[in-house]
Amino acid sequence: MRRTNCYLEESAVKLCNLEPHHRLLEIGFGPGIGLAAAYKVIRAGHGKVYGTDISPCVVHKGRKRFEKELATGKMEMHVADVIMQPFLDDKFDRVIHCNCYYYWRNIETGAKEIYRIMKPGGYMVTTLSLEDLKSKRTKGWNVYANFDPIFYMIALEHSGFLDVHIEYLKYGSRNYQAIYARKRSKALT
């Protein structure tokens, strides 16, 4: 996975317009490519990078790989399912995930949980390659996964996200997609 998908994680970090003072969460961080890219942005600022993954093995490997970054207090990792994130409401400026919403047990519940933990005005980006997913399906992978981006975008809108849209992008010769969503800003009273 690391060799074929690293451009998706790096692109998600770039596309979310991360700033050094932001708190960013990567859901389903896998080998940690997105965490590493995000850490490079926030390390000189007051921001922090968080990662969650449903796999205890992935988190254990991540803690070994990022031992120095974790020791700075500017990175945290947790074992967590997308539908039950271990964070308070309104915590994150940015949330990213790559190649994972179609594996969630419940996409609607996952989208609502992301909305809950994002700060008002916060921004979410997910990246995927429909071309790669369709190719893998013909080889017997992802047979039951619903990777239709429209299905996920509808779940985001039902959860309260605004400005939900998809862009078709290129990374070198590779085609990929980015789905964007923004949490409503708090109304002024």
Summary of the structure (lengths in Angstrom):
residues: 189
radius of gyration: 15.7
end to end distance: 47.6
largest distance: 55.1
contacts: 606
relative contact order: 0.16
helix: 38%
strand: 28%
